[in-house]
Every structure is written in C-alpha cells, then in structure tokens.
C-alpha cells in the first residue's frame, strides 16, 4: 500500500470514528434519561409526587391512577399504565444498552484498522 492510500484510509477511519463517537454520546445521554425515567416511574407508585410545570416550578400532585404519556415516534405519544410504562422503559433501556455495546464494538474495530494502517505507514517510513 502506498503512503497516500494509507493516509486517505486513515482519514476515512477517523471520520467514521468521529461519527460513531457522536452516536455513542447520544445513546449514552438517552440511556441516562431512560434510567432517570425508570427511577421516577418506580417513585410514582408511592402516591404523591412533584410534577414540573416549567421554569423550575413544581406542583405537588396525587399520582396514583394517572397514565404516563411516553413518546412512540414522529411526535406521537401513547398513554401507558404505570406498570406498562415501567415495562416499556425497561425494554428501551435494554435496547439502548445493546446499541451502546454495538457502537463500542464498532469503535474497537475502527481502532484495530487504524492501528494496522499505522503499522503499514511505519514500515513505509522506516
């Protein structure tokens, strides 16, 4: 492999790595939000709680028997019972954790390829 080809491939792998890292950051933020939702859903079964009304203000509310609205895509939400919401959140956590694992594996593959290129580059330069 020639020097220019190695450098071109390295640039491509670097761009891929950056894209995967961005996606991983989004997934980790989503996972944190889902974990917070899970904790909140578990607290809701205890009766009364605080509900945000915006601008850092909260109102104390009886939360028993109320449905939980969750996004289902394209700007739509679906109402779930507390137990259904807990199950749905659990599924979403599991799916997100699997996606995080895949992204980390992808980063590992990219890093291996970049290390191979670095070795080839050193051979050419050495």
C-alpha positions in Angstrom: 0.0 0.0 0.0 1.3 3.5 -0.8 1.7 6.3 1.6 -1.2 8.4 0.0 -3.5 5.4 0.2 -2.7 4.8 3.8 -3.3 8.5 4.7 -6.6 8.5 2.7 -7.8 5.4 4.5 -6.7 6.8 7.9 -8.8 10.0 7.2 -11.8 7.8 6.3 -11.5 5.8 9.5 -11.0 8.9 11.5 -14.3 10.3 10.1 -16.1 7.1 10.8 -14.7 7.1 14.4 -16.0 10.6 14.9 -19.4 9.7 13.6 -19.6 6.6 15.8 -18.4 8.6 18.9 -21.2 11.2 18.3 -23.8 8.4 18.0 -22.4 6.8 21.2 -22.7 10.1 23.0 -26.3 10.4 22.0 -27.0 6.8 23.1 -25.4 7.4 26.5 -27.4 10.5 27.0 -30.6 8.7 26.1 -29.6 5.8 28.4 -29.1 8.3 31.3 -32.5 9.8 30.6 -34.2 6.4 30.4 -32.6 5.4 33.7 -33.9 8.6 35.3 -37.3 7.8 33.9 -37.1 4.3 35.4 -36.3 5.7 38.8 -39.1 8.3 38.5 -41.6 5.6 37.4 -40.7 3.5 40.4 -41.2 6.5 42.7 -44.6 7.2 41.1 -46.2 4.1 42.7 -45.7 5.7 46.1 -48.7 8.1 45.7 -47.9 11.8 45.9 -45.1 13.5 44.0 -43.8 16.7 42.4 -44.7 17.4 38.8 -42.8 20.0 36.8 -44.9 22.8 35.4 -41.9 24.5 33.8 -39.4 27.3 34.6 -38.1 25.2 37.6 -41.6 25.3 39.3 -43.3 22.1 40.6 -46.7 21.3 41.9 -47.5 18.5 44.4 -49.8 16.0 42.8 -51.5 12.7 43.6 -50.0 10.4 41.0 -51.9 7.2 41.7 -54.2 6.1 38.9 -52.7 8.5 36.3 -51.5 7.3 33.0 -48.0 8.0 31.8 -47.5 9.5 28.4 -44.5 8.3 26.5 -43.2 9.2 23.0 -43.6 6.5 20.4 -42.0 8.4 17.5 -42.8 11.0 14.9 -44.0 13.4 17.6 -46.7 11.0 18.9 -47.2 9.8 22.5 -49.0 6.8 23.9 -50.6 6.6 27.3 -49.4 3.7 29.5 -50.4 2.5 32.9 -47.7 2.7 35.5 -46.8 -1.0 35.1 -46.9 -0.8 31.3 -44.6 2.3 31.4 -42.2 0.5 33.7 -42.1 -2.4 31.3 -41.7 -0.2 28.2 -38.9 1.8 29.9 -37.1 -1.4 30.8 -37.3 -2.6 27.1 -36.0 0.8 25.9 -33.1 0.6 28.4 -32.2 -2.9 27.2 -32.3 -1.9 23.5 -30.3 1.2 24.2 -27.7 -0.8 26.2 -27.4 -3.2 23.2 -26.9 -0.3 20.8 -24.2 1.2 23.1 -22.4 -2.2 23.1 -22.6 -2.3 19.3 -21.2 1.2 19.0 -18.3 0.4 21.4 -17.6 -2.8 19.3 -17.6 -0.7 16.2 -15.1 1.8 17.8 -12.9 -1.2 18.6 -12.9 -2.4 15.0 -12.1 1.0 13.7 -9.2 1.4 16.2 -7.8 -2.0 15.1 -7.9 -1.0 11.4 -6.3 2.4 12.3 -3.5 0.5 14.2 -2.9 -1.7 11.2 -2.6 1.3 8.9 -0.2 2.9 11.4 1.9 -0.2 11.3 2.0 -0.2 7.5 2.8 3.5 7.5 5.8 3.0 9.8 7.1 0.2 7.6 7.0 2.6 4.6 8.6 5.4 6.6 11.2 3.1 8.3 
